Amino acid sequence: VIAEPGRYFVCSAFTLATNIHSKREIRSPDGNISSVMYYINDGVYGSFNAKLYEDAVFHGVPLETSKAKLLPSSIWGPTCDGIDKVEENVLLPLMELGSWIIYPNLGAYSVPVASP
């Protein structure tokens, strides 16, 4: 096995739990929700910095399972910066404020880099 040790040994050692603090529902002309923008308490200027430097792709999973209809969604960090997009074009159930999104395998070069 040829691997970079910083990722190979540490990646699976940490799971990040993020919290939805805001959301924006985009509605179609008939009034139905066509997509949702979720805003979480961490972003590319924190634990998801690999998105900026390595073009990493993250896959969050809602903590609570739901049988609700899946909607096209995007997940944004807490800043108002257009670059602070953690995920885009993902199908997620309609979630409420305070819901949790879990990101497994985030141990390598994430939280230690984001923490002061």
N, CA and C of each residue as an Amber inpcrd file, in Angstrom:
protein
   348
   0.8430000  -1.1770000   0.0000000   0.0000000   0.0000000   0.0000000
   0.8850000   1.2350000   0.0000000   0.6310000   2.1120000  -0.9300000
   1.3320000   3.3890000  -0.9700000   0.3140000   4.4520000  -0.5840000
   0.6120000   5.1790000   0.4880000  -0.3440000   6.1720000   0.9770000
   0.3860000   7.3000000   1.6860000  -0.2450000   8.4450000   1.7240000
   0.2870000   9.5770000   2.4680000  -0.1490000   9.3740000   3.9190000
   0.7900000   9.2030000   4.8770000   0.4380000   8.8350000   6.2520000
  -0.5190000   9.7960000   6.9420000  -0.4000000  11.0960000   6.6710000
  -1.2800000  12.0580000   7.3250000  -2.7440000  11.7960000   7.0510000
  -3.0650000  11.2700000   5.9100000  -4.4420000  10.9160000   5.5770000
  -4.7490000   9.4670000   5.9370000  -3.8630000   8.5870000   5.5430000
  -4.1140000   7.1530000   5.6850000  -4.4400000   6.7620000   7.1230000
  -3.6790000   7.2740000   8.0750000  -3.8690000   6.8680000   9.4620000
  -4.8930000   7.7080000  10.2090000  -5.1320000   8.9180000   9.7760000
  -5.9310000   9.8460000  10.5640000  -7.3190000  10.1340000   9.9950000
  -7.5230000   9.9510000   8.7330000  -8.7820000  10.3330000   8.0780000
 -10.0070000   9.7840000   8.8010000 -10.0120000   8.5020000   9.0990000
 -11.1900000   7.8780000   9.7130000 -11.2770000   8.1090000  11.2190000
 -10.3240000   8.8260000  11.7910000 -10.2880000   9.0110000  13.2440000
 -11.2620000  10.0720000  13.7510000 -11.8900000  10.8290000  12.8610000
 -12.7280000  11.9330000  13.3210000 -13.9650000  12.0800000  12.4430000
 -15.0920000  12.2990000  13.0970000 -16.3520000  12.6010000  12.4250000
 -16.7980000  13.9790000  12.8910000 -17.1140000  14.8510000  11.9630000
 -17.5370000  16.2080000  12.2930000 -19.0580000  16.2910000  12.2850000
 -19.6210000  16.8720000  13.3400000 -21.0620000  17.1100000  13.4180000
 -21.2970000  18.6060000  13.2330000 -22.0750000  18.9670000  12.2280000
 -22.3830000  20.3750000  11.9740000 -23.8700000  20.6080000  12.2090000
 -24.2050000  21.8420000  12.5360000 -25.5730000  22.1960000  12.8850000
 -26.1280000  23.2080000  11.8880000 -27.3590000  22.9930000  11.4620000
 -28.0200000  23.9340000  10.5470000 -28.5330000  25.1190000  11.3590000
 -28.0240000  26.3190000  11.0690000 -28.4830000  27.5070000  11.7920000
 -29.4100000  28.3750000  10.9480000 -29.4120000  28.1730000   9.6310000
 -30.2870000  28.9470000   8.7470000 -30.5760000  28.1150000   7.5070000
 -31.6330000  28.4730000   6.8240000 -31.9080000  27.8190000   5.5450000
 -32.7200000  28.7570000   4.6710000 -32.6340000  28.5280000   3.3730000
 -33.4090000  29.3020000   2.4000000 -34.1080000  28.3130000   1.4870000
 -35.4070000  28.4040000   1.4350000 -36.1980000  27.5330000   0.5610000
 -36.4900000  28.2870000  -0.7260000 -36.1160000  27.7020000  -1.8460000
 -36.3940000  28.3010000  -3.1500000 -37.6630000  27.6480000  -3.6770000
 -38.6230000  28.4650000  -4.0470000 -39.9280000  27.9450000  -4.4690000
 -40.1390000  28.1390000  -5.9660000 -40.8210000  27.1810000  -6.5440000
 -41.1840000  27.2600000  -7.9600000 -42.4110000  28.1630000  -8.0920000
 -42.7820000  28.5510000  -9.3050000 -43.9410000  29.4270000  -9.4900000
 -45.2390000  28.8820000  -8.8840000 -45.3580000  27.5540000  -8.7640000
 -46.5780000  26.9880000  -8.1750000 -46.5510000  26.9800000  -6.6480000
 -45.4640000  27.4760000  -6.0440000 -45.3850000  27.5830000  -4.5920000
 -44.7120000  26.4140000  -3.8930000 -44.3940000  25.3520000  -4.6250000
 -43.7190000  24.2070000  -4.0160000 -42.2270000  24.4910000  -3.8590000
 -41.6210000  23.8590000  -2.8670000 -40.1820000  24.0170000  -2.6570000
 -39.4500000  23.2660000  -3.7600000 -38.6030000  23.9710000  -4.5020000
 -37.8580000  23.3280000  -5.5890000 -36.4290000  22.9830000  -5.1820000
 -35.8550000  23.7370000  -4.2470000 -34.5210000  23.4220000  -3.7250000
 -34.3270000  24.1520000  -2.4000000 -33.2750000  23.7440000  -1.6800000
 -33.0170000  24.3250000  -0.3600000 -31.5310000  24.6340000  -0.2230000
 -31.2510000  25.7720000   0.3920000 -29.8800000  26.1410000   0.7440000
 -29.7900000  26.0810000   2.2670000 -28.9160000  25.2140000   2.7770000
 -28.7160000  25.0820000   4.2190000 -27.4230000  25.7880000   4.6040000
 -27.4410000  26.4530000   5.7440000 -26.2560000  27.1340000   6.2600000
 -25.8630000  26.4810000   7.5760000 -24.6030000  26.0050000   7.6460000
 -24.1330000  25.2850000   8.8240000 -23.0720000  26.1070000   9.5630000
 -22.6900000  25.6270000  10.7350000 -21.7840000  26.3670000  11.6100000
 -20.2980000  26.1540000  11.3180000 -19.9470000  25.5850000  10.1960000
 -18.5520000  25.4050000   9.7990000 -18.4970000  25.4960000   8.2790000
 -17.3440000  25.8540000   7.7460000 -17.2700000  26.0170000   6.3000000
 -15.8640000  25.8630000   5.7660000 -15.6390000  26.3980000   4.5640000
 -14.3460000  26.2290000   3.9010000 -13.2370000  27.0380000   4.5710000
 -13.5840000  27.9800000   5.4140000 -12.5650000  28.7250000   6.1540000
 -12.2980000  28.0790000   7.5070000 -12.8560000  26.8910000   7.7090000
 -12.6590000  26.1280000   8.9360000 -12.3150000  24.6980000   8.5990000
 -13.1330000  23.7830000   9.0610000 -12.8530000  22.3500000   8.9150000
 -12.9050000  21.8470000   7.4800000 -13.5550000  22.5650000   6.5930000
 -13.6720000  22.1270000   5.1990000 -12.6640000  22.8350000   4.2890000
 -11.5430000  23.2710000   4.8510000 -10.5590000  24.0370000   4.0830000
  -9.9630000  23.2570000   2.9200000 -10.0140000  21.9430000   2.9580000
  -9.4880000  21.1410000   1.8410000 -10.2540000  21.4180000   0.5510000
 -11.4540000  21.9440000   0.6660000 -12.2320000  22.3080000  -0.5240000
 -11.5200000  23.4260000  -1.2950000 -10.8640000  24.3190000  -0.5750000
 -10.1500000  25.4250000  -1.2150000  -8.8090000  24.9940000  -1.7880000
  -8.0920000  24.1620000  -1.0420000  -6.7100000  23.8420000  -1.4050000
  -6.5550000  22.5790000  -2.2350000  -7.4860000  21.6460000  -2.0930000
  -7.3470000  20.3600000  -2.7720000  -8.5520000  20.0090000  -3.6290000
  -9.5290000  20.8970000  -3.6930000 -10.7690000  20.6320000  -4.4230000
 -11.4370000  19.3550000  -3.9120000 -11.3990000  19.1740000  -2.5920000
 -11.9890000  17.9940000  -1.9560000 -13.5090000  18.0140000  -2.0970000
 -14.0970000  16.8440000  -2.0510000 -15.5510000  16.6870000  -2.1190000
 -16.0070000  16.0690000  -0.8050000 -17.0000000  16.6770000  -0.1720000
 -17.5140000  16.2010000   1.1090000 -18.9300000  15.6770000   0.9290000
 -19.2710000  14.6760000   1.7310000 -20.6000000  14.0720000   1.6630000
 -21.1850000  13.9860000   3.0650000 -22.0350000  14.9410000   3.3860000
 -22.6830000  14.9500000   4.6890000 -23.9080000  14.0550000   4.7060000
 -24.2290000  13.5800000   5.8970000 -25.3760000  12.7000000   6.0920000
 -26.2260000  13.2790000   7.2180000 -27.5250000  13.4840000   7.0000000
 -28.3690000  13.9640000   8.0950000 -28.3220000  12.9830000   9.2670000
 -28.2270000  13.5110000  10.4840000 -28.1730000  12.6580000  11.6670000
 -29.4630000  11.8640000  11.8180000 -30.5820000  12.5270000  11.5790000
 -31.8720000  11.8530000  11.7070000 -32.3430000  11.3950000  10.3340000
 -32.7120000  10.1410000  10.2560000 -33.2170000   9.6170000   8.9890000
 -34.6410000  10.1010000   8.7600000 -34.9900000  10.2380000   7.5110000
 -36.3120000  10.7370000   7.1520000 -36.7840000  10.0600000   5.8750000
 -38.0640000   9.8430000   5.7980000 -38.6550000   9.2890000   4.5850000
 -39.2540000  10.4070000   3.7260000 -38.9300000  11.6420000   4.0930000
 -39.4430000  12.7920000   3.3500000 -38.8550000  12.8170000   1.9420000
 -39.5520000  13.4980000   1.0680000 -39.0970000  13.6610000  -0.3130000
 -37.7170000  14.3150000  -0.3250000 -36.8460000  13.8150000  -1.1800000
 -35.5130000  14.3910000  -1.3190000 -35.5680000  15.5950000  -2.2500000
 -34.8990000  16.6550000  -1.8540000 -34.9000000  17.8980000  -2.6260000
 -33.4750000  18.2730000  -3.0270000 -33.3000000  18.8550000  -4.2050000
 -31.9750000  19.3660000  -4.5670000 -31.5480000  20.4020000  -3.5190000
 -30.3500000  20.2460000  -2.9970000 -29.9020000  21.1030000  -1.9020000
 -28.4430000  21.4920000  -2.0690000 -28.0740000  22.5540000  -1.3670000
 -26.6740000  22.9420000  -1.2410000 -26.4300000  23.2680000   0.2240000
 -25.1830000  23.0880000   0.6500000 -24.8180000  23.3390000   2.0390000
 -23.7200000  24.3870000   2.0490000 -23.9580000  25.4340000   2.8190000
 -23.0620000  26.5860000   2.8580000 -22.4840000  26.7650000   4.2480000
 -21.2860000  27.3570000   4.3070000 -20.6620000  27.6920000   5.5780000
 -21.2980000  28.9370000   6.1750000 -20.7920000  29.3830000   7.3350000
 -21.4360000  30.4700000   8.0720000 -21.1480000  31.8770000   7.5580000
 -20.2230000  32.0230000   6.6140000 -19.9080000  33.3660000   6.1220000
 -20.8600000  33.7390000   4.9920000 -20.7840000  34.9460000   4.5590000
 -21.5930000  35.3840000   3.4140000 -20.7750000  35.3420000   2.1310000
 -19.6710000  34.6280000   2.1600000 -18.7750000  34.5260000   1.0160000
 -19.2980000  33.4820000   0.0380000 -19.3700000  33.8190000  -1.2290000
 -19.8500000  32.8940000  -2.2460000 -18.9720000  31.6700000  -2.4290000
 -17.7570000  31.7210000  -1.9230000 -16.8550000  30.5710000  -2.0070000
 -17.1440000  29.5650000  -0.8910000 -17.8210000  29.9940000   0.1590000
 -18.0300000  29.1570000   1.3450000 -19.1380000  28.1180000   1.1300000
 -19.0160000  27.3600000   0.0480000 -19.9940000  26.3220000  -0.2820000
 -19.3610000  24.9640000   0.0100000 -19.9490000  24.2260000   0.9510000
 -19.4200000  22.9270000   1.3600000 -19.8710000  21.8310000   0.4000000
 -21.1510000  21.8410000   0.0280000 -21.6920000  20.8460000  -0.9070000
 -22.6840000  21.5250000  -1.8370000 -22.7860000  20.9950000  -3.0520000
 -23.7860000  21.5030000  -3.9860000 -24.3940000  20.3450000  -4.7690000
 -25.5950000  20.5640000  -5.2440000 -26.3040000  19.5580000  -6.0460000
 -26.4090000  18.2080000  -5.3410000 -26.8250000  18.2390000  -4.0670000
 -27.0400000  17.0000000  -3.3210000 -28.5270000  16.8530000  -3.0310000
 -28.9910000  15.6260000  -2.9420000 -30.3880000  15.3650000  -2.6160000
 -30.5040000  15.0910000  -1.1260000 -31.2660000  15.9410000  -0.4310000
 -31.4540000  15.8060000   1.0080000 -32.9250000  15.9750000   1.3480000
 -33.3680000  15.3730000   2.4530000 -34.7400000  15.6170000   2.8970000
 -34.8440000  17.0450000   3.4370000 -36.0430000  17.5630000   3.5130000
 -36.2510000  18.8850000   4.0930000 -35.9290000  18.7970000   5.5830000
 -34.9440000  19.5740000   6.0240000 -34.5180000  19.5540000   7.4230000
 -34.8630000  20.8760000   8.0890000 -34.9790000  20.8370000   9.4000000
 -35.3350000  22.0170000  10.1780000 -34.0860000  22.6640000  10.7710000
 -34.2290000  23.9110000  11.2110000 -33.1370000  24.5790000  11.9110000
 -32.8090000  23.7710000  13.1550000 -31.5440000  23.6590000  13.4640000
 -31.1110000  22.8690000  14.6100000 -30.8070000  21.4220000  14.2750000
 -31.1280000  20.9970000  13.0510000 -30.8120000  19.6240000  12.6280000
 -29.3030000  19.4920000  12.4540000 -28.8350000  18.2520000  12.5410000
 -27.4050000  17.9670000  12.4400000 -27.0760000  17.2600000  11.1360000
 -25.9480000  17.6420000  10.5530000 -25.4050000  16.9640000   9.3780000
 -24.0330000  16.4320000   9.7830000 -23.8200000  15.1480000   9.5570000
 -22.6080000  14.4650000   9.9890000 -21.6690000  14.2710000   8.7960000
 -20.3910000  14.5470000   9.0140000 -19.3590000  14.3440000   7.9970000
 -18.3260000  13.3580000   8.5340000 -18.4070000  12.0900000   8.1090000
 -17.4170000  11.1050000   8.5660000 -16.0770000  11.2900000   7.8440000
 -15.0590000  10.6760000   8.3960000 -13.7140000  10.6630000   7.7830000
 -13.1510000  12.0620000   7.5440000 -13.2550000  12.9070000   8.5350000
 -12.7520000  14.2740000   8.3950000 -11.5630000  14.5310000   9.3200000
 -10.8280000  13.4850000   9.6560000  -9.7280000  13.6210000  10.6020000
  -8.4680000  14.2470000  10.0500000  -8.2100000  14.0960000   8.7840000
  -6.9430000  14.5690000   8.2190000  -7.0430000  16.0060000   7.7240000
  -6.2010000  16.8520000   8.2560000  -6.0630000  18.2380000   7.7920000
  -7.3700000  19.0280000   7.8110000  -8.1870000  18.8200000   8.8080000
  -9.4470000  19.5530000   8.8770000  -9.5310000  20.3470000  10.1720000
 -10.0240000  19.7440000  11.2290000 -10.2090000  20.4530000  12.4940000
  -8.8910000  20.9840000  13.0560000  -7.7940000  20.2080000  13.0480000
  -6.5380000  20.7690000  13.5700000  -6.0890000  22.0150000  12.8110000
  -6.3450000  22.0660000  11.5240000  -5.9670000  23.2290000  10.7240000
  -6.9060000  24.3940000  11.0160000  -8.1770000  24.1030000  11.2900000
  -9.1750000  25.1420000  11.5050000  -9.1060000  25.7410000  12.9020000
  -8.5900000  25.0060000  13.8600000  -8.5490000  25.4680000  15.2470000
  -7.3740000  26.4130000  15.4690000  -7.6040000  27.5000000  16.2170000
  -6.5080000  28.4380000  16.4860000  -5.4980000  27.8470000  17.4560000
